[in-house]
Amino acid sequence: MSEFTKLQELAYEVRIEEVMTRDPVTVSPDTTMAELREILRQHRISGAPVVADGQMVGIISLEDLIKALANGAMTARVGEKMTPNPKTVYADESVVMAVNTFARYVFGRFPVIDREGHLVGILTRGDIMRGLLKQLEHEYHREEAFRVRVSHIFDELIADLNSITLHCDIKARDFEHAGEASSRIKRALTRLGVDPQIVRRAAIAAYELEINIVIHTTEGGEIIAEIQPEKVVIRAVDTGPGIPDIEAAMRPGFSTAPEWIREMGFGAGMGLVNVRRCADEMSLESPNQMWTSAKVVIYFRPPAGDKSSSQGLRAG
């Protein structure tokens, strides 16, 4: 079990649209590289989407400008030097997806589009850091105020609680709603006054299990969270196609996600690894590769006699 920071938690929870630069400066394919240099200088930016007739057709960067300067091509048009059909990210995706995309590609920025394909913003690594730090400040004040209000409630309420069970149906390939189950679990634990670090671990584990169902299944599955007096138990169940090699699946970087999933920034091979880092106990089974069931246990307090409370992975 590893400690997770509030910034890591926010990366799963905050959407790209909350941190991106809105109304980005754009240029046309007919803009000259000399004109582009002045635009970048005036606006103090390092690149811009290229738009023609209301549609984004490419992206031009400071690196492209430097190459044009070196080659004496400042009269060339942006349309000749731009990167056409650039990689994009969706505004409603979580920031962690953008982090994965930045890690996968070497680009310094990505255009942000909505689900209809319209350009709505631009995203850089700086946008992510500034946005998360701003969210962190807001979350800190909200969390402190909430802790004062509920600090005396948790022990009284949880002592009389048998359990609370949340059922969340997860649809295959439904990236637009990915993260809703983990958000429900986080809200429930937060309202019960559970320690923020425990909430953080549960939310991240649930998110990774949820996104695995979205990516790898054909018929979806279910996330079930049972909040008991001393722990939260999170189960993820799907109907296939199953995991052929559980030991391999737990290795960092191992992924069976198809290339089109990787192109979207998913399937980096760290999902189950992150789940294990969050868990006090974890079991994973996939009998005959027909279906997969994952179980994660996170204790509110370390079990008696267990100083680390980390039980590792148990397959089957």
Protein Blocks (a to p, Z undefined) as FASTA:
>chain_A
ZZddfklmmmmmpcfklmmcehiacddfklcfklmmmmmmmnopabdcddeehiafbdcd
fklmmmmmmnopambcfklmmcehiadddfkbcfklmmmmmmmpmcfbdcdddfkopafb
dcdfklmmmmmmmmmmmmmmmmmmmmmmmmmmmmmmmmmpgbdcddddddehilklgojl
mmmmmmmmmmnopafklmmmmmmmmmmmmmmmmmmmmnbpaddddddfkbccdddddebe
bjfblmlmmpghiacbdfklmmnopanopmmmmmmmmpmbdcdddehhlaccddddddfb
dcehianlpnbjaeZZ
